[in-house]
C-alpha cells in the first residue's frame, strides 16, 4: 500500500470510520470494488479518501484488484 495509490475494497459493506478503531464513528459503507486513495497506513488500519471523505478502513478489506 503506497500513499497516493489507488486500491479497492474487497468486501462489500466495508466501513469507512472516523478513527482507526472498530468503535469509531461510521462515515459511510463502501461496496465491493469501490476505489479509494491511500493516505497513510498504521498497523492494521489504512487511512483512505473515498468520494471526498477521508477516514480509516481495516487494511484486510483492501486490495490491489477491484474484483478480488
N, C-alpha and C positions, 0 to 999 in steps of 0.2 A: 504494500500500500504506500503510494507516494503522494505527498501533499500536492494538490493541484490536479491530480489524476482523476479520471472518471472510473468508478466501479459501479456494481449493480447489486440490487437487493436480491438475495437468493431464496428468501422465504416470504410468501405473501402475508400481509398483515403485520409486517415488522414495524416496530415502534421507533419513531424519532423522538428522543427525550430532551428535556431542557438541561439535564445534568447527566453525568456518567454514572448513574445508579438506576437499578431496576425500579426504585421508588420515585425516580424523577418524573416530573410532570410530563404527560404525553403532549407533544406538539402536533403530531399527526401520525397516521399509519400509512405505510408505503406498500404498494403492490409489488409482487414478484416481477423482476425485470426492470424496475424503476432505476434510472440513472441518478447517481449522486456524485458530488465532487468532494474529494478527501481534503480536509483542512489539517487535521492532526490525528495522531494515534497515541493512545495512552493505555497500555496494557491490553485488556480485553475489550476496550471501547475505542471507537473511531468517531472523531468529530467530522461531520459532513454538512454540506449545503445541498438542500433539495427544494426546488421551486421557490428560491429566495429565502428559505427558512434554514437557519443554522441550528444544529443540535447534535446529539450523540446517539450512536447506534452500537449495538454489540458487534464486534468485529466478525464474529462467527456467522452472522447473517448476510455478510457482504462477500462479493467475489468478482473476478475479472470478466465473467461472461454473463450476459443477460438471461440466458436460458438454463444456467446450471447453478 
